[in-house]
Amino acid sequence: MNSKNKICIVGWHYFKKLYKSLLPTRDCVHVISHRHNDILDRGKFNYSKTDNIGLDFGAYDWYIKNVWDKESDVIFMHDDILINTHFDLSNIFKKCQDGKIDQGYILGDKRIKKIFGPHSRMFFLSRRTIQYFLNDYSGFWYKNEIDNSNGDFPSYLMNYLNFEWNEKIYSSLLLFNDRLIRLSIKYDLITRHIVCENGIRLYRRGKTEIKAKSISIKKKKRSDYLDYRYTESKKTIKKYKKYLFNKRVVLVGSAFYLTELYQEDVINSYDVVVRLNRGYITPPKMQRNIGSRTDILYSSLADVTSNGTSGTGKYFDFNFLIKNTKWISGVSFINLYRILTFKKNFLPKNLKLYISDQNLMKFMSKIIGRPLTTGFGTICDLLSHDIKELYVTGFDFYNPKDNNKFSYPGYKPYSAEKNIHDKVKNMRGKWHNPQLEFEYFKERFYKNDDRVKCDKILDKKCCE
């Protein structure tokens, strides 16, 4: 194994077969021993004795701060894993380095992904990824005590990672994944699930998981999900692209701070005015602030009533839309049934419908980790077209200064919540992840896309 490749092991279970398989590469191995075992001395492994504080991530953090040479890529792993004696871990390093992968969760079989998901049992980190963790977060977060509960860990991360509270998943793993995504957005890291079959078996609850035949990096298939684009007219797509080509576009959100800005003339000066969901109905008192013109309405096509039924079309004033808008655009990763129901039952023939690129929406949802909000999905879709400028106003990414002032007066969101506090809570965790959407917007769009401009309040927020 290359001397620039290192392996960090949390010493606790001491599976003999694992340590035997690592003997040929022991110079690259360092064990953070939470409890000592003679196998370390007999095998002449490099090891450090530490208190069992912070469990696995406590050990990983200790390693990168006290042992790591600042030059090597590292595989971090538990020691209740079996590696067949003929299997060389250098294959994993080679696969990651050849593919320029910065981080990968290592799995014993592609079907194990459903069981483990993002896990801490065995994963790869490139040198630069470890350095980013040290620079931005002072290492890996862990609890300063031995505690199997999730404590006061933010619930939105649990929701974001699709874990239930009653599962014994440590909070350090969840925060690791959240911070990894933030670093991926900021530094353009590449993360993957790495399937190492016929060589590595991961244990869980005392059971051996299935093994198979090769090493591969899982790639997304277009057939993994339905794409309405396949049934949509190519002529419609061409018309929409032509309509937006080289246009100056303004996107108007619904944040309360719009009451502080008087932008009617600014908004009307743009070639195309885009609004969201029910934002096409402008309260008379807000016209000086945000104008009233709407050229494109981006919508999630939701029409959920207070009793949870669907298919009512109650949120769309089609007579108004026909007279005042040119397009309705369905945005975010939309259920195919919802699109077809909306188009068949409610959409007037003389109102044009465009569905955002569902491949793009699916890809961005995977980066953020949750379904996209309508606003962020709209930004992604508009920037995928050849527009000249995108001016974004009225976006606080569901983080208003005052939770009682969630949107400007008179705005009526799609919502079945009884009060505004439920709305804020759900938008921040149950459905979406606006915190990471803002990070992505700031790092990848605001800082790196010259077409993106913001109002003075959002501009200040992005510069903080």
N, C-alpha and C positions, 0 to 999 in steps of 0.2 A: 504494500500500500504506500502511496505517495506520502512523504513526510509532512506535506502541507495539509493532509487530511487527518482529522482527529475524531476520537469517539469519547463522549462523556457518558458515564454510566452511573445511575443512582444505585448504590449498593445496599440492598435490603433482603431480597429473597435468595440470591446466590444460587441460581440454577447452574448445576455443575456442567451440563452440556453446553450452556451458553459460554461460560468462561473457557471451556476446553476449545470451543470453536474459535475463540478470540486469541488463543495463544500465539499463532503465527504473526499476528499484528499487534501484539501487546505493547510495543513501543509507542504506538499511536493511541493507546487506550489510557484513560485516567478515570479511576473510580472515586466518586464522592461517597465515602462509606458512612452511612447513617447508623450502622451497627457493624462491628468488625466480624470477619470470618477468616479462618486460616487459609481458605482457598486463595486469598489475595497474596499471602506470603509464599505459598507453595508455587503459585503460578508466576511469581515475581512481577506482579502488576504494579504500575504506578497508582498510588491511591492517597487520599487525604481523609483523615477522620474529622467529621463535623457533627455537631448536634443536629438532631432531626427537627429542624425548624423550617417551616415552609414546604415540607414534603418535597416532591420532585422539582418544582420550580425554585424552591429554596436552594436545592443542590445545584441546579443549572445556573442560577444567579451567582452562587459562590464560585463556580468553575470559571465563568467568563470574567470575573473580577480578579481571581487569584491564580488561575492556572493557564488560561488561554493565552496563546502567544501573539494574538492580534494579527496573525497572517493566515490562519488555517480556516478552512470550512469544517464544520462540526456536525456529527450526528449525535443527537441527544437521545438517550434511551433508558428504559427501565431494565432490570435484570431478571424479570420473569418472562423472558422471551426466548424462544428456541430458534437458533440459526443452524441449519444443517452444516456439517463439517466441510462439505464440498463447496459451500456457498461463500463467495468472497464479497465482503461489504464494499470493497473498492468499486464493484460494479455499480453500486448506488451513487457513489461519488462521481464516477465517470458519466453516468446518465444525467445527473444534475448539472455537472459542469459543461458537458457537451451541449445540453439544452439551455444553458445560461439561466438555470433556475435558482432563485434566491431562497426559496423555502418550499419544503414539501413534507406532507404527512405521509409516512411510510406505512403501507398496509400489506397484510399477508395475502389478501385476495380482494378482487374488485367488489365482491359482495359485502365485505367487511365494512365498507364505507358507510353503509346504512346503520351498522351497529356502533362504530366508533365515531364517525364524523371527524371534526377537528379534534385531535387528541394529543396527549403529551407522552404517550408510551414510546413512540419512536418517530423522530422527525429530523429533517435536515435543515440547516441554516448556512447560508453563505457567509463569508467573512464580512462583507459590507453590511449584511442584514444585522449581524451581531453588533457591529460597530454603531449602527443606527439606533439600536435598542439602548446601547450604553450612552450615546450622545443625547438622545431625545428623552429617554425615560430612566436614565441611570441604572439600566439593567432590566432584569425581569422582575415583575411585581410578584410578591408572595406574602402570605400571612406570617406574622411574627410569632405564631404559636401553632401547635398541632390542633387542627380543628377540621372535622369532616363536614361541617355544615357550611351553608353559603352565607351565613351572617347577614350583614346589611348591604350585600352587594347589589348594585343597581339592577332593578328588574328588567329594564329595557334591554340589557345585554343578554339576559336569559332568553327573552323573547326573540331577540335578534339572532341568536344562535340555535333557536328552536329546541332549547332544553327546558324541561319542566323543573319546577322547584324541588320536587320530591326525589329527583335523581341525584345520586351522590357524585356530582361533578364539581370539582373544586373551583372556587372563584378565581384563582390565579390562572387557570387555563382559559377561562372566559375573557379575562382582561388581556391575556397574552394575544388571543385571537383578535380582539378589538383593536389593540395597539398595532398588531401586525397589519391589519387592513389600513389603518391610518398611515403607516409607513409605506405601504404599497402604493397608496394614493400620492403621497408626498414625493417619494423617490422612484416611482415607477418600477417597483419590484415585481417579479414573476413568481407566483405561488401555484402549486399543483398538488394533486393526490398522486403519489408514486406507488404503483402496485408491484410488489416484489414477490412473485409467486414461485413455488417450488424451492423455497429457501428459508423463508421467515414465517414463523407462526406466532401470532400475538395471542396471549391468554387473557380471558375475561371470565370472572366468576368460576374459575377452575376448569373451564372448557377450552379445548383446542379448536381454533378456527380452521376453516378449510384452506388447503393449499393447492396451487395449480402449477403452471408450467414456465413462466417467463417473467422478465421485468418489462414493464410498460408504463407510460405516462398517459393517464386517461385524458382523452380529448372530447370536447362537446360535439355531439352529432346534431345536425339540423333536424333529424327526425325525432329528437328528444321531446319536442313540443310542437303544438299546432301553430302555424303562422298564417294569419289571415291574408297576408300579402299574396299567398299563392292563389287565392280565390278572387283577389281584387283586380280590377281592370288595369292593365299596364298603361292604358290611355289616361286613366285617372292619376296615376303616379306621375306620369310625364307632365300633365297639366299642372299639378301641384308644384313640382320642381320648377317648372317654368315661371309660375306665379311668384315664387320666392327668389328667383335668380337675381343676384346683384342688388337686392332690396335692402334698405335700412329698416330694421324691424324693432319695434318696442314691445316688450312683454310686461304687462301690468298685473301684479299680484294683488293681494288683499290685506296686507299688513296694516295695522292700526297707524303706524308712523306716517302713512300717506296723508293723514290729516294735517301734518306739519309742512307738507310740500304743496306748491301750487304749480302744477305741471301741464295744465290743459293745452297750452300753446306748444310746449315741447313735445308732448305726445302726438298732437295733431300734425306736427311737422314731419313725422316719419312716414315712410311709404306704406308700411303695414303695421296695424295695431292688433296685437294678440292679447286676448284675455282668457281667464281660466274658469271652468265650471259655470257658476252662476254670476260671474263677474260682468257678464254682458248687460246686466240690469244695473245701471248706475243710479244711485240715489241722487235726487236733485241737488242736495246740499254738498255732494262730493264732486260735482262736475268741474268746478274750478280746480280741484286737486288732480283728478284723473281723467277728465274729459268723458265723452260718452260714445265715441266711435269704436266699433269693433269690426275688424275685417276677418279675423280667424278666431274661432272659439275652440280652444283645446279642452277636452272633457274626458273624464274616465267613463263616460256614458252610464254612470250610476243613476238609478232611479229607485232607490230603496225607500220605502215608506216607513212610518213609525212602527208598524207591526211586522216589519221584516219581509214583506212580500216584494216581488220585483215585477218589472214589465209594465209599469204604469205610465211612464213618460211624463210624470208630473213635474219634473224639474226643467222642462224645455218649453218655452213660449215660441212655438214654431212660426207663428204669424210674424212675431217680432224678428226672429232670426232670418226669415226669408227676406224681409225688407231691409235689414241692416247689416247682414254678414254675407261673406262670400264663401266661406268654408266652415265646416265643423270637422275637427280632427280628433279622432280617438287616440288617446295617449296612454302610456304605461303598458305593462304586459297584461292585455285584456283577455278575459275569457272569451273564447270564440263564440260560445252560445250567446253571450251578452251582445256581441257585435251583430250577429245575425238577427237576434230578436229585435234589437233597436232598429236595424235597417229595414226589416220586413214589416214591423208593426207600426212604427212611428215616423220614420224619416220621410218627409215630403219629397217627391220626385225632383222638384226644382231646387232642392238644397243639396249642395255637394258635400260628400263625406270622404274624408281621407283617414286612413289608419296608419299611425306611426309605425316605423320599422320595428316589427316585433323581435327580430334578431338582436337589434341594438338594445331594445328594452330588456330583453332577457339577459344579455351580457352585462348591462349596467346593474341590473338587480342582483346579479351574482357578486359584483364588486362591492356593492353597498351591503348586501347580506339580507335585505328585506325588499318587498315590493316598493317601487319608486312612488314618491308623491307625484301628483299631477303636475305641479310646478317644475320639479326637477326633471321629470320625464320630458316636459315641454322644452326645457332648455337644451337637453341632450338632442332631441329631435331637430330643433331649429338649427343647431350648430352642425348637424349632419348635412344640411343643405348649403348651397353656394350663396349665402347671404353676405351682404357687404358689412353690416353692423348689427349687433344685438344689444339693445339698451334694456337693462333689467331694473325694474323698480317695484317696490311693494313686496319685497321678500325678506322675512326675518327668520326663515327656516324653523318656524314653530318655536321660536325662542324670544317672545316679546318681553319688553321690560316689565310689563304688568300683565299677569295672566288673566286679569279681568278685561283686558283690552286686546282680544285675540285677533280681531279684524276691524276694518274701518266701519263706522256706523252705517247701518242699512244693508250690509252685506249678509246674504243668507246662504251659508254653506250647505253642501250635501251632508246631512247629519241626522242621526236618530237619537243623539245624546240629549239628555234632559237639561244639561247645563254646560257652560263653556269649560269648566274644569275637567269634565269627562272628555270633552273634545281634545283639549290640550294633552291630557294624559294618554289617550289612545293614539294620537298622531305621533307622539314622541316614543312610543314603544310597542303598542299592541299591533299596529299595522305597518309602520314605517320606521326609518332610522334617519331623521332629518339632521342629526348631529354629523353623521358621516357624509350625508349629501352636501352639507355646507363645507366640510373639509375638502371634498372633491371639487366642488365649485371653486373654492378659493385657490387651491393649489394647481388645478389642471386647466380651468377655464379662465378665471380672473387674471392669474399671473402669466399664463402661457398662450392665451388666444387673444390676439390683438383686436379681434372683432367685438369682444365683450366689453361693454361699458356699464356702469352702475350709477344709480342716484347717489347723492352725497352721503346719505345715512348708511346704505349698504356698502358703499366704497370705504367708509371709515371702519366698518365692521371687518371688512376683508383685510384691512391694513393693520389691524391690531395684532 
